[in-house]
Amino acid sequence: MANVRNLKKDINYVLGDIIEAVYIWESANPEKDRKKSESIIDEAIATFDELIEKVNARDVENHKTHFNGIASELESKGRAMIEKINAL
């Protein structure tokens, strides 16, 4: 079960880093509107909850395929959020 533990750590680290990047942007740009940056934080938190719920699902037929799908979903959603941060 080390794979599940590492997947949970990856989810936590990736989304935590995204939230941290938004906070850094906000502190570097205090005069700009924060609605877009706050929506990125909300999206990261919702993604975290969604992915952890999928990792903890017990009614999965093929665990390897299920966890690989979660990892690829984390990658795609993470990249999308990073692009949003870069667009700020």
VEXTORPA-321232 format. One record per residue: x, y, z of N, C-alpha, C in turn; residue number from 1. Coordinates in nm, 4 decimals. Each point is the difference from the previous one (the first is absolute). Layout:
BEGIN
<site><n_c1>X</n_c1><n_c2>Y</n_c2><n_c3>Z</n_c3><ca_c1>X</ca_c1><ca_c2>Y</ca_c2><ca_c3>Z</ca_c3><c_c1>X</c_c1><c_c2>Y</c_c2><c_c3>Z</c_c3><pos>NUM</pos></site>
...
***
This chain:
BEGIN
<site><n_c1>0.0801</n_c1><n_c2>-0.1207</n_c2><n_c3>0.0000</n_c3><ca_c1>-0.0801</ca_c1><ca_c2>0.1207</ca_c2><ca_c3>0.0000</ca_c3><c_c1>0.0844</c_c1><c_c2>0.1273</c_c2><c_c3>0.0000</c_c3><pos>1</pos></site>
<site><n_c1>0.1273</n_c1><n_c2>-0.0120</n_c2><n_c3>-0.0229</n_c3><ca_c1>0.0850</ca_c1><ca_c2>0.1186</ca_c2><ca_c3>-0.0056</ca_c3><c_c1>-0.0410</c_c1><c_c2>0.0902</c_c2><c_c3>-0.1160</c_c3><pos>2</pos></site>
<site><n_c1>-0.0541</n_c1><n_c2>-0.0572</n_c2><n_c3>-0.1064</n_c3><ca_c1>-0.0423</ca_c1><ca_c2>0.0774</ca_c2><ca_c3>-0.1155</ca_c3><c_c1>-0.1117</c_c1><c_c2>0.0976</c_c2><c_c3>0.0372</c_c3><pos>3</pos></site>
<site><n_c1>-0.0953</n_c1><n_c2>-0.0448</n_c2><n_c3>0.0811</n_c3><ca_c1>-0.1100</ca_c1><ca_c2>0.0859</ca_c2><ca_c3>0.0418</ca_c3><c_c1>0.0533</c_c1><c_c2>0.1131</c_c2><c_c3>0.0860</c_c3><pos>4</pos></site>
<site><n_c1>0.0906</n_c1><n_c2>-0.0310</n_c2><n_c3>0.0888</n_c3><ca_c1>0.0592</ca_c1><ca_c2>0.1016</ca_c2><ca_c3>0.0874</ca_c3><c_c1>0.0738</c_c1><c_c2>0.1046</c_c2><c_c3>-0.0836</c_c3><pos>5</pos></site>
<site><n_c1>0.0781</n_c1><n_c2>-0.0452</n_c2><n_c3>-0.0985</n_c3><ca_c1>0.0734</ca_c1><ca_c2>0.0939</ca_c2><ca_c3>-0.0857</ca_c3><c_c1>-0.0944</c_c1><c_c2>0.0842</c_c2><c_c3>-0.0845</c_c3><pos>6</pos></site>
<site><n_c1>-0.1082</n_c1><n_c2>-0.0594</n_c2><n_c3>-0.0463</n_c3><ca_c1>-0.0981</ca_c1><ca_c2>0.0746</ca_c2><ca_c3>-0.0786</ca_c3><c_c1>-0.0645</c_c1><c_c2>0.1091</c_c2><c_c3>0.0853</c_c3><pos>7</pos></site>
<site><n_c1>-0.0337</n_c1><n_c2>-0.0330</n_c2><n_c3>0.1230</n_c3><ca_c1>-0.0570</ca_c1><ca_c2>0.1005</ca_c2><ca_c3>0.0900</ca_c3><c_c1>0.1004</c_c1><c_c2>0.1122</c_c2><c_c3>0.0270</c_c3><pos>8</pos></site>
<site><n_c1>0.1266</n_c1><n_c2>-0.0356</n_c2><n_c3>0.0179</n_c3><ca_c1>0.1028</ca_c1><ca_c2>0.1017</ca_c2><ca_c3>0.0210</ca_c3><c_c1>0.0146</c_c1><c_c2>0.0885</c_c2><c_c3>-0.1225</c_c3><pos>9</pos></site>
<site><n_c1>-0.0030</n_c1><n_c2>-0.0610</n_c2><n_c3>-0.1194</n_c3><ca_c1>0.0112</ca_c1><ca_c2>0.0772</ca_c2><ca_c3>-0.1236</ca_c3><c_c1>-0.1149</c_c1><c_c2>0.0990</c_c2><c_c3>-0.0127</c_c3><pos>10</pos></site>
<site><n_c1>-0.1211</n_c1><n_c2>-0.0454</n_c2><n_c3>0.0296</n_c3><ca_c1>-0.1170</ca_c1><ca_c2>0.0879</ca_c2><ca_c3>-0.0061</ca_c3><c_c1>0.0190</c_c1><c_c2>0.1176</c_c2><c_c3>0.0948</c_c3><pos>11</pos></site>
<site><n_c1>0.0430</n_c1><n_c2>-0.0299</n_c2><n_c3>0.1211</n_c3><ca_c1>0.0187</ca_c1><ca_c2>0.1036</ca_c2><ca_c3>0.1008</ca_c3><c_c1>0.1092</c_c1><c_c2>0.0989</c_c2><c_c3>-0.0411</c_c3><pos>12</pos></site>
<site><n_c1>0.1120</n_c1><n_c2>-0.0504</n_c2><n_c3>-0.0465</n_c3><ca_c1>0.1120</ca_c1><ca_c2>0.0871</ca_c2><ca_c3>-0.0364</ca_c3><c_c1>-0.0323</c_c1><c_c2>0.0868</c_c2><c_c3>-0.1212</c_c3><pos>13</pos></site>
<site><n_c1>-0.0555</n_c1><n_c2>-0.0604</n_c2><n_c3>-0.1044</n_c3><ca_c1>-0.0279</ca_c1><ca_c2>0.0751</ca_c2><ca_c3>-0.1231</ca_c3><c_c1>-0.1006</c_c1><c_c2>0.1111</c_c2><c_c3>0.0259</c_c3><pos>14</pos></site>
<site><n_c1>-0.1106</n_c1><n_c2>-0.0338</n_c2><n_c3>0.0639</n_c3><ca_c1>-0.1029</ca_c1><ca_c2>0.1015</ca_c2><ca_c3>0.0218</ca_c3><c_c1>0.0432</c_c1><c_c2>0.1003</c_c2><c_c3>0.1063</c_c3><pos>15</pos></site>
<site><n_c1>0.0782</n_c1><n_c2>-0.0441</n_c2><n_c3>0.0975</n_c3><ca_c1>0.0550</ca_c1><ca_c2>0.0935</ca_c2><ca_c3>0.0982</ca_c3><c_c1>0.0948</c_c1><c_c2>0.0995</c_c2><c_c3>-0.0637</c_c3><pos>16</pos></site>
<site><n_c1>0.0823</n_c1><n_c2>-0.0473</n_c2><n_c3>-0.0932</n_c3><ca_c1>0.0918</ca_c1><ca_c2>0.0896</ca_c2><ca_c3>-0.0711</ca_c3><c_c1>-0.0759</c_c1><c_c2>0.1004</c_c2><c_c3>-0.0862</c_c3><pos>17</pos></site>
<site><n_c1>-0.1096</n_c1><n_c2>-0.0434</n_c2><n_c3>-0.0590</n_c3><ca_c1>-0.0808</ca_c1><ca_c2>0.0914</ca_c2><ca_c3>-0.0814</ca_c3><c_c1>-0.0598</c_c1><c_c2>0.1095</c_c2><c_c3>0.0878</c_c3><pos>18</pos></site>
<site><n_c1>-0.0523</n_c1><n_c2>-0.0385</n_c2><n_c3>0.1162</n_c3><ca_c1>-0.0567</ca_c1><ca_c2>0.0994</ca_c2><ca_c3>0.0922</ca_c3><c_c1>0.1091</c_c1><c_c2>0.0959</c_c2><c_c3>0.0479</c_c3><pos>19</pos></site>
<site><n_c1>0.1167</n_c1><n_c2>-0.0539</n_c2><n_c3>0.0290</n_c3><ca_c1>0.1116</ca_c1><ca_c2>0.0840</ca_c2><ca_c3>0.0431</ca_c3><c_c1>0.0405</c_c1><c_c2>0.0980</c_c2><c_c3>-0.1100</c_c3><pos>20</pos></site>
<site><n_c1>0.0000</n_c1><n_c2>-0.0453</n_c2><n_c3>-0.1245</n_c3><ca_c1>0.0340</ca_c1><ca_c2>0.0881</ca_c2><ca_c3>-0.1114</ca_c3><c_c1>-0.1011</c_c1><c_c2>0.1137</c_c2><c_c3>-0.0125</c_c3><pos>21</pos></site>
<site><n_c1>-0.1261</n_c1><n_c2>-0.0284</n_c2><n_c3>0.0258</n_c3><ca_c1>-0.1017</ca_c1><ca_c2>0.1053</ca_c2><ca_c3>-0.0054</ca_c3><c_c1>0.0238</c_c1><c_c2>0.1015</c_c2><c_c3>0.1117</c_c3><pos>22</pos></site>
<site><n_c1>0.0327</n_c1><n_c2>-0.0478</n_c2><n_c3>0.1190</n_c3><ca_c1>0.0274</ca_c1><ca_c2>0.0920</ca_c2><ca_c3>0.1109</ca_c3><c_c1>0.1218</c_c1><c_c2>0.0875</c_c2><c_c3>-0.0292</c_c3><pos>23</pos></site>
<site><n_c1>0.1005</n_c1><n_c2>-0.0578</n_c2><n_c3>-0.0625</n_c3><ca_c1>0.1184</ca_c1><ca_c2>0.0780</ca_c2><ca_c3>-0.0372</ca_c3><c_c1>-0.0379</c_c1><c_c2>0.1065</c_c2><c_c3>-0.1023</c_c3><pos>24</pos></site>
<site><n_c1>-0.0822</n_c1><n_c2>-0.0370</n_c2><n_c3>-0.0983</n_c3><ca_c1>-0.0444</ca_c1><ca_c2>0.0968</ca_c2><ca_c3>-0.0995</ca_c3><c_c1>-0.0787</c_c1><c_c2>0.1123</c_c2><c_c3>0.0668</c_c3><pos>25</pos></site>
<site><n_c1>-0.0882</n_c1><n_c2>-0.0363</n_c2><n_c3>0.0948</n_c3><ca_c1>-0.0795</ca_c1><ca_c2>0.1020</ca_c2><ca_c3>0.0676</ca_c3><c_c1>0.0871</c_c1><c_c2>0.0958</c_c2><c_c3>0.0800</c_c3><pos>26</pos></site>
<site><n_c1>0.1040</n_c1><n_c2>-0.0520</n_c2><n_c3>0.0650</n_c3><ca_c1>0.0861</ca_c1><ca_c2>0.0887</ca_c2><ca_c3>0.0782</ca_c3><c_c1>0.0884</c_c1><c_c2>0.0864</c_c2><c_c3>-0.0903</c_c3><pos>27</pos></site>
<site><n_c1>0.0326</n_c1><n_c2>-0.0496</n_c2><n_c3>-0.1186</n_c3><ca_c1>0.0806</ca_c1><ca_c2>0.0779</ca_c2><ca_c3>-0.0935</ca_c3><c_c1>-0.0824</c_c1><c_c2>0.1041</c_c2><c_c3>-0.0748</c_c3><pos>28</pos></site>
<site><n_c1>-0.1308</n_c1><n_c2>-0.0214</n_c2><n_c3>-0.0072</n_c3><ca_c1>-0.0890</ca_c1><ca_c2>0.0906</ca_c2><ca_c3>-0.0728</ca_c3><c_c1>-0.1173</c_c1><c_c2>0.0424</c_c2><c_c3>0.0895</c_c3><pos>29</pos></site>
<site><n_c1>0.0253</n_c1><n_c2>0.0774</n_c2><n_c3>0.1044</n_c3><ca_c1>-0.1085</ca_c1><ca_c2>0.0341</ca_c2><ca_c3>0.0934</ca_c3><c_c1>-0.1051</c_c1><c_c2>0.0935</c_c2><c_c3>-0.0593</c_c3><pos>30</pos></site>
<site><n_c1>0.0347</n_c1><n_c2>0.0712</n_c2><n_c3>-0.1058</n_c3><ca_c1>-0.0942</ca_c1><ca_c2>0.0958</ca_c2><ca_c3>-0.0576</ca_c3><c_c1>-0.0983</c_c1><c_c2>-0.0644</c_c2><c_c3>-0.0979</c_c3><pos>31</pos></site>
<site><n_c1>0.0268</n_c1><n_c2>-0.1213</n_c2><n_c3>-0.0423</n_c3><ca_c1>-0.0863</ca_c1><ca_c2>-0.0651</ca_c2><ca_c3>-0.0993</ca_c3><c_c1>-0.1189</c_c1><c_c2>-0.0673</c_c2><c_c3>0.0666</c_c3><pos>32</pos></site>
<site><n_c1>-0.1036</n_c1><n_c2>-0.0230</n_c2><n_c3>-0.0801</n_c3><ca_c1>-0.1220</ca_c1><ca_c2>-0.0645</ca_c2><ca_c3>0.0478</ca_c3><c_c1>0.0281</c_c1><c_c2>-0.1466</c_c2><c_c3>0.0349</c_c3><pos>33</pos></site>
<site><n_c1>-0.0501</n_c1><n_c2>-0.0441</n_c2><n_c3>0.1125</n_c3><ca_c1>0.0295</ca_c1><ca_c2>-0.1343</ca_c2><ca_c3>0.0484</ca_c3><c_c1>-0.1110</c_c1><c_c2>-0.1011</c_c2><c_c3>-0.0281</c_c3><pos>34</pos></site>
<site><n_c1>-0.1033</n_c1><n_c2>0.0385</n_c2><n_c3>-0.0712</n_c3><ca_c1>-0.1103</ca_c1><ca_c2>-0.0929</ca_c2><ca_c3>-0.0244</ca_c3><c_c1>0.0449</c_c1><c_c2>-0.1204</c_c2><c_c3>-0.0809</c_c3><pos>35</pos></site>
<site><n_c1>0.0816</n_c1><n_c2>0.0228</n_c2><n_c3>-0.1024</n_c3><ca_c1>0.0470</ca_c1><ca_c2>-0.1116</ca_c2><ca_c3>-0.0830</ca_c3><c_c1>0.0944</c_c1><c_c2>-0.0903</c_c2><c_c3>0.0774</c_c3><pos>36</pos></site>
<site><n_c1>0.0868</n_c1><n_c2>0.0591</n_c2><n_c3>0.0787</n_c3><ca_c1>0.0947</ca_c1><ca_c2>-0.0820</ca_c2><ca_c3>0.0767</ca_c3><c_c1>-0.0722</c_c1><c_c2>-0.0800</c_c2><c_c3>0.1078</c_c3><pos>37</pos></site>
<site><n_c1>-0.1001</n_c1><n_c2>0.0591</n_c2><n_c3>0.0622</n_c3><ca_c1>-0.0767</ca_c1><ca_c2>-0.0730</ca_c2><ca_c3>0.1006</ca_c3><c_c1>-0.0795</c_c1><c_c2>-0.1133</c_c2><c_c3>-0.0621</c_c3><pos>38</pos></site>
<site><n_c1>-0.0453</n_c1><n_c2>0.0182</n_c2><n_c3>-0.1239</n_c3><ca_c1>-0.0723</ca_c1><ca_c2>-0.1085</ca_c2><ca_c3>-0.0670</ca_c3><c_c1>0.0939</c_c1><c_c2>-0.1163</c_c2><c_c3>-0.0328</c_c3><pos>39</pos></site>
<site><n_c1>0.1277</n_c1><n_c2>0.0297</n_c2><n_c3>-0.0260</n_c3><ca_c1>0.0975</ca_c1><ca_c2>-0.1071</ca_c2><ca_c3>-0.0236</ca_c3><c_c1>0.0229</c_c1><c_c2>-0.0782</c_c2><c_c3>0.1284</c_c3><pos>40</pos></site>
<site><n_c1>0.0072</n_c1><n_c2>0.0685</n_c2><n_c3>0.1136</n_c3><ca_c1>0.0158</ca_c1><ca_c2>-0.0679</ca_c2><ca_c3>0.1284</ca_c3><c_c1>-0.1213</c_c1><c_c2>-0.0879</c_c2><c_c3>0.0282</c_c3><pos>41</pos></site>
<site><n_c1>-0.1194</n_c1><n_c2>0.0534</n_c2><n_c3>-0.0239</n_c3><ca_c1>-0.1218</ca_c1><ca_c2>-0.0793</ca_c2><ca_c3>0.0203</ca_c3><c_c1>-0.0017</c_c1><c_c2>-0.1227</c_c2><c_c3>-0.0899</c_c3><pos>42</pos></site>
<site><n_c1>0.0446</n_c1><n_c2>0.0166</n_c2><n_c3>-0.1234</n_c3><ca_c1>0.0059</ca_c1><ca_c2>-0.1125</ca_c2><ca_c3>-0.0937</ca_c3><c_c1>0.0998</c_c1><c_c2>-0.1051</c_c2><c_c3>0.0475</c_c3><pos>43</pos></site>
<site><n_c1>0.1140</n_c1><n_c2>0.0428</n_c2><n_c3>0.0532</n_c3><ca_c1>0.1005</ca_c1><ca_c2>-0.0935</ca_c2><ca_c3>0.0505</ca_c3><c_c1>-0.0537</c_c1><c_c2>-0.0791</c_c2><c_c3>0.1182</c_c3><pos>44</pos></site>
<site><n_c1>-0.0716</n_c1><n_c2>0.0663</n_c2><n_c3>0.0890</n_c3><ca_c1>-0.0566</ca_c1><ca_c2>-0.0689</ca_c2><ca_c3>0.1164</ca_c3><c_c1>-0.1071</c_c1><c_c2>-0.0991</c_c2><c_c3>-0.0435</c_c3><pos>45</pos></site>
<site><n_c1>-0.0843</n_c1><n_c2>0.0391</n_c2><n_c3>-0.0939</n_c3><ca_c1>-0.1040</ca_c1><ca_c2>-0.0906</ca_c2><ca_c3>-0.0498</ca_c3><c_c1>0.0620</c_c1><c_c2>-0.1197</c_c2><c_c3>-0.0714</c_c3><pos>46</pos></site>
<site><n_c1>0.1063</n_c1><n_c2>0.0238</n_c2><n_c3>-0.0764</n_c3><ca_c1>0.0699</ca_c1><ca_c2>-0.1086</ca_c2><ca_c3>-0.0684</ca_c3><c_c1>0.0623</c_c1><c_c2>-0.0946</c_c2><c_c3>0.1002</c_c3><pos>47</pos></site>
<site><n_c1>0.0586</n_c1><n_c2>0.0538</n_c2><n_c3>0.1062</n_c3><ca_c1>0.0582</ca_c1><ca_c2>-0.0832</ca_c2><ca_c3>0.1050</ca_c3><c_c1>-0.1059</c_c1><c_c2>-0.0920</c_c2><c_c3>0.0602</c_c3><pos>48</pos></site>
<site><n_c1>-0.1133</n_c1><n_c2>0.0578</n_c2><n_c3>0.0372</n_c3><ca_c1>-0.1076</ca_c1><ca_c2>-0.0797</ca_c2><ca_c3>0.0599</ca_c3><c_c1>-0.0482</c_c1><c_c2>-0.1089</c_c2><c_c3>-0.0956</c_c3><pos>49</pos></site>
<site><n_c1>-0.0161</n_c1><n_c2>0.0353</n_c2><n_c3>-0.1255</n_c3><ca_c1>-0.0484</ca_c1><ca_c2>-0.0935</ca_c2><ca_c3>-0.1012</ca_c3><c_c1>0.0980</c_c1><c_c2>-0.1159</c_c2><c_c3>-0.0210</c_c3><pos>50</pos></site>
<site><n_c1>0.1289</n_c1><n_c2>0.0315</n_c2><n_c3>-0.0122</n_c3><ca_c1>0.0991</ca_c1><ca_c2>-0.1037</ca_c2><ca_c3>-0.0268</ca_c3><c_c1>0.0217</c_c1><c_c2>-0.0904</c_c2><c_c3>0.1211</c_c3><pos>51</pos></site>
<site><n_c1>0.0001</n_c1><n_c2>0.0556</n_c2><n_c3>0.1196</n_c3><ca_c1>0.0155</ca_c1><ca_c2>-0.0824</ca_c2><ca_c3>0.1207</ca_c3><c_c1>-0.1203</c_c1><c_c2>-0.0923</c_c2><c_c3>0.0155</c_c3><pos>52</pos></site>
<site><n_c1>-0.1170</n_c1><n_c2>0.0475</n_c2><n_c3>-0.0341</n_c3><ca_c1>-0.1187</ca_c1><ca_c2>-0.0847</ca_c2><ca_c3>0.0047</ca_c3><c_c1>0.0129</c_c1><c_c2>-0.1164</c_c2><c_c3>-0.0980</c_c3><pos>53</pos></site>
<site><n_c1>0.0534</n_c1><n_c2>0.0267</n_c2><n_c3>-0.1179</n_c3><ca_c1>0.0205</ca_c1><ca_c2>-0.1068</ca_c2><ca_c3>-0.0982</ca_c3><c_c1>0.1061</c_c1><c_c2>-0.0994</c_c2><c_c3>0.0464</c_c3><pos>54</pos></site>
<site><n_c1>0.1063</n_c1><n_c2>0.0494</n_c2><n_c3>0.0646</n_c3><ca_c1>0.1052</ca_c1><ca_c2>-0.0895</ca_c2><ca_c3>0.0493</ca_c3><c_c1>-0.0560</c_c1><c_c2>-0.0923</c_c2><c_c3>0.1073</c_c3><pos>55</pos></site>
<site><n_c1>-0.0870</n_c1><n_c2>0.0523</n_c2><n_c3>0.0852</n_c3><ca_c1>-0.0543</ca_c1><ca_c2>-0.0777</ca_c2><ca_c3>0.1105</ca_c3><c_c1>-0.1176</c_c1><c_c2>-0.0882</c_c2><c_c3>-0.0391</c_c3><pos>56</pos></site>
<site><n_c1>-0.0411</n_c1><n_c2>0.0009</n_c2><n_c3>-0.1253</n_c3><ca_c1>-0.1119</ca_c1><ca_c2>-0.0833</ca_c2><ca_c3>-0.0450</ca_c3><c_c1>0.0362</c_c1><c_c2>-0.1474</c_c2><c_c3>0.0134</c_c3><pos>57</pos></site>
<site><n_c1>-0.0906</n_c1><n_c2>-0.0769</n_c2><n_c3>0.0534</n_c3><ca_c1>0.0249</ca_c1><ca_c2>-0.1424</ca_c2><ca_c3>0.0247</ca_c3><c_c1>-0.0605</c_c1><c_c2>-0.0912</c_c2><c_c3>-0.1076</c_c3><pos>58</pos></site>
<site><n_c1>-0.0956</n_c1><n_c2>0.0493</n_c2><n_c3>-0.0741</n_c3><ca_c1>-0.0713</ca_c1><ca_c2>-0.0832</ca_c2><ca_c3>-0.0973</ca_c3><c_c1>0.0610</c_c1><c_c2>0.0098</c_c2><c_c3>-0.1401</c_c3><pos>59</pos></site>
<site><n_c1>0.1306</n_c1><n_c2>-0.0231</n_c2><n_c3>-0.0080</n_c3><ca_c1>0.0725</ca_c1><ca_c2>0.0118</ca_c2><ca_c3>-0.1261</ca_c3><c_c1>0.0378</c_c1><c_c2>-0.1398</c_c2><c_c3>-0.0469</c_c3><pos>60</pos></site>
<site><n_c1>-0.0217</n_c1><n_c2>-0.0265</n_c2><n_c3>-0.1286</n_c3><ca_c1>0.0320</ca_c1><ca_c2>-0.1320</ca_c2><ca_c3>-0.0533</ca_c3><c_c1>0.1490</c_c1><c_c2>-0.0157</c_c2><c_c3>-0.0275</c_c3><pos>61</pos></site>
<site><n_c1>0.0581</n_c1><n_c2>0.0923</n_c2><n_c3>-0.0748</n_c3><ca_c1>0.1411</ca_c1><ca_c2>-0.0079</ca_c2><ca_c3>-0.0358</ca_c3><c_c1>0.0732</c_c1><c_c2>0.1166</c_c2><c_c3>0.0662</c_c3><pos>62</pos></site>
<site><n_c1>0.0707</n_c1><n_c2>-0.0293</n_c2><n_c3>0.1084</n_c3><ca_c1>0.0641</ca_c1><ca_c2>0.1049</ca_c2><ca_c3>0.0787</ca_c3><c_c1>0.1081</c_c1><c_c2>0.0740</c_c2><c_c3>-0.0779</c_c3><pos>63</pos></site>
<site><n_c1>0.0797</n_c1><n_c2>-0.0734</n_c2><n_c3>-0.0759</n_c3><ca_c1>0.1108</ca_c1><ca_c2>0.0630</ca_c2><ca_c3>-0.0719</ca_c3><c_c1>-0.0521</c_c1><c_c2>0.1025</c_c2><c_c3>-0.1009</c_c3><pos>64</pos></site>
<site><n_c1>-0.0993</n_c1><n_c2>-0.0376</n_c2><n_c3>-0.0775</n_c3><ca_c1>-0.0582</ca_c1><ca_c2>0.0909</ca_c2><ca_c3>-0.0981</ca_c3><c_c1>-0.0646</c_c1><c_c2>0.1199</c_c2><c_c3>0.0696</c_c3><pos>65</pos></site>
<site><n_c1>-0.0670</n_c1><n_c2>-0.0263</n_c2><n_c3>0.1104</n_c3><ca_c1>-0.0680</ca_c1><ca_c2>0.1053</ca_c2><ca_c3>0.0751</ca_c3><c_c1>0.1005</c_c1><c_c2>0.1038</c_c2><c_c3>0.0502</c_c3><pos>66</pos></site>
<site><n_c1>0.1083</n_c1><n_c2>-0.0457</n_c2><n_c3>0.0613</n_c3><ca_c1>0.1000</ca_c1><ca_c2>0.0917</ca_c2><ca_c3>0.0542</ca_c3><c_c1>0.0777</c_c1><c_c2>0.0717</c_c2><c_c3>-0.1099</c_c3><pos>67</pos></site>
<site><n_c1>0.0267</n_c1><n_c2>-0.0670</n_c2><n_c3>-0.1107</n_c3><ca_c1>0.0655</ca_c1><ca_c2>0.0673</ca_c2><ca_c3>-0.1128</ca_c3><c_c1>-0.0890</c_c1><c_c2>0.1103</c_c2><c_c3>-0.0563</c_c3><pos>68</pos></site>
<site><n_c1>-0.1313</n_c1><n_c2>-0.0253</n_c2><n_c3>-0.0029</n_c3><ca_c1>-0.0946</ca_c1><ca_c2>0.1021</ca_c2><ca_c3>-0.0458</ca_c3><c_c1>-0.0015</c_c1><c_c2>0.1210</c_c2><c_c3>0.0920</c_c3><pos>69</pos></site>
<site><n_c1>0.0086</n_c1><n_c2>-0.0258</n_c2><n_c3>0.1298</n_c3><ca_c1>0.0029</ca_c1><ca_c2>0.1100</ca_c2><ca_c3>0.0966</ca_c3><c_c1>0.1278</c_c1><c_c2>0.0816</c_c2><c_c3>-0.0173</c_c3><pos>70</pos></site>
<site><n_c1>0.1123</n_c1><n_c2>-0.0680</n_c2><n_c3>-0.0194</n_c3><ca_c1>0.1279</ca_c1><ca_c2>0.0705</ca_c2><ca_c3>-0.0187</ca_c3><c_c1>-0.0025</c_c1><c_c2>0.0867</c_c2><c_c3>-0.1261</c_c3><pos>71</pos></site>
<site><n_c1>-0.0569</n_c1><n_c2>-0.0522</n_c2><n_c3>-0.1077</n_c3><ca_c1>-0.0054</ca_c1><ca_c2>0.0796</ca_c2><ca_c3>-0.1230</ca_c3><c_c1>-0.0985</c_c1><c_c2>0.1163</c_c2><c_c3>0.0143</c_c3><pos>72</pos></site>
<site><n_c1>-0.1077</n_c1><n_c2>-0.0213</n_c2><n_c3>0.0752</n_c3><ca_c1>-0.0952</ca_c1><ca_c2>0.1088</ca_c2><ca_c3>0.0253</ca_c3><c_c1>0.0655</c_c1><c_c2>0.1098</c_c2><c_c3>0.0834</c_c3><pos>73</pos></site>
<site><n_c1>0.0803</n_c1><n_c2>-0.0396</n_c2><n_c3>0.0989</n_c3><ca_c1>0.0739</ca_c1><ca_c2>0.0979</ca_c2><ca_c3>0.0807</ca_c3><c_c1>0.0930</c_c1><c_c2>0.0813</c_c2><c_c3>-0.0876</c_c3><pos>74</pos></site>
<site><n_c1>0.0688</n_c1><n_c2>-0.0666</n_c2><n_c3>-0.0903</n_c3><ca_c1>0.0933</ca_c1><ca_c2>0.0694</ca_c2><ca_c3>-0.0885</ca_c3><c_c1>-0.0722</c_c1><c_c2>0.0998</c_c2><c_c3>-0.0906</c_c3><pos>75</pos></site>
<site><n_c1>-0.1097</n_c1><n_c2>-0.0426</n_c2><n_c3>-0.0599</n_c3><ca_c1>-0.0705</ca_c1><ca_c2>0.0887</ca_c2><ca_c3>-0.0928</ca_c3><c_c1>-0.0634</c_c1><c_c2>0.1187</c_c2><c_c3>0.0716</c_c3><pos>76</pos></site>
<site><n_c1>-0.0625</n_c1><n_c2>-0.0250</n_c2><n_c3>0.1148</n_c3><ca_c1>-0.0620</ca_c1><ca_c2>0.1103</ca_c2><ca_c3>0.0741</ca_c3><c_c1>0.1063</c_c1><c_c2>0.0928</c_c2><c_c3>0.0585</c_c3><pos>77</pos></site>
<site><n_c1>0.1113</n_c1><n_c2>-0.0572</n_c2><n_c3>0.0438</n_c3><ca_c1>0.1086</ca_c1><ca_c2>0.0820</ca_c2><ca_c3>0.0529</ca_c3><c_c1>0.0574</c_c1><c_c2>0.0916</c_c2><c_c3>-0.1059</c_c3><pos>78</pos></site>
<site><n_c1>0.0216</n_c1><n_c2>-0.0532</n_c2><n_c3>-0.1193</n_c3><ca_c1>0.0521</ca_c1><ca_c2>0.0826</ca_c2><ca_c3>-0.1095</ca_c3><c_c1>-0.0970</c_c1><c_c2>0.1114</c_c2><c_c3>-0.0365</c_c3><pos>79</pos></site>
<site><n_c1>-0.1289</n_c1><n_c2>-0.0316</n_c2><n_c3>0.0015</n_c3><ca_c1>-0.1001</ca_c1><ca_c2>0.1013</ca_c2><ca_c3>-0.0327</ca_c3><c_c1>0.0015</c_c1><c_c2>0.1132</c_c2><c_c3>0.1024</c_c3><pos>80</pos></site>
<site><n_c1>0.0146</n_c1><n_c2>-0.0347</n_c2><n_c3>0.1284</n_c3><ca_c1>0.0047</ca_c1><ca_c2>0.1026</ca_c2><ca_c3>0.1033</ca_c3><c_c1>0.1282</c_c1><c_c2>0.0825</c_c2><c_c3>-0.0093</c_c3><pos>81</pos></site>
<site><n_c1>0.1104</n_c1><n_c2>-0.0635</n_c2><n_c3>-0.0344</n_c3><ca_c1>0.1265</ca_c1><ca_c2>0.0728</ca_c2><ca_c3>-0.0169</ca_c3><c_c1>-0.0108</c_c1><c_c2>0.0986</c_c2><c_c3>-0.1160</c_c3><pos>82</pos></site>
<site><n_c1>-0.0663</n_c1><n_c2>-0.0410</n_c2><n_c3>-0.1077</n_c3><ca_c1>-0.0212</ca_c1><ca_c2>0.0914</ca_c2><ca_c3>-0.1121</ca_c3><c_c1>-0.0853</c_c1><c_c2>0.1197</c_c2><c_c3>0.0418</c_c3><pos>83</pos></site>
<site><n_c1>-0.0980</n_c1><n_c2>-0.0241</n_c2><n_c3>0.0870</n_c3><ca_c1>-0.0828</ca_c1><ca_c2>0.1112</ca_c2><ca_c3>0.0495</ca_c3><c_c1>0.0825</c_c1><c_c2>0.0955</c_c2><c_c3>0.0846</c_c3><pos>84</pos></site>
<site><n_c1>0.0911</n_c1><n_c2>-0.0567</n_c2><n_c3>0.0812</n_c3><ca_c1>0.0869</ca_c1><ca_c2>0.0861</ca_c2><ca_c3>0.0823</ca_c3><c_c1>0.0894</c_c1><c_c2>0.0839</c_c2><c_c3>-0.0901</c_c3><pos>85</pos></site>
<site><n_c1>0.0557</n_c1><n_c2>-0.0620</n_c2><n_c3>-0.1033</n_c3><ca_c1>0.0875</ca_c1><ca_c2>0.0727</ca_c2><ca_c3>-0.0928</ca_c3><c_c1>-0.0749</c_c1><c_c2>0.1082</c_c2><c_c3>-0.0748</c_c3><pos>86</pos></site>
<site><n_c1>-0.1307</n_c1><n_c2>-0.0194</n_c2><n_c3>-0.0205</n_c3><ca_c1>-0.0802</ca_c1><ca_c2>0.0989</ca_c2><ca_c3>-0.0717</ca_c3><c_c1>-0.0386</c_c1><c_c2>0.1190</c_c2><c_c3>0.0879</c_c3><pos>87</pos></site>
<site><n_c1>0.0144</n_c1><n_c2>-0.0162</n_c2><n_c3>0.1313</n_c3><ca_c1>-0.0327</ca_c1><ca_c2>0.1125</ca_c2><ca_c3>0.0893</ca_c3><c_c1>0.0964</c_c1><c_c2>0.1114</c_c2><c_c3>-0.0288</c_c3><pos>88</pos></site>
***
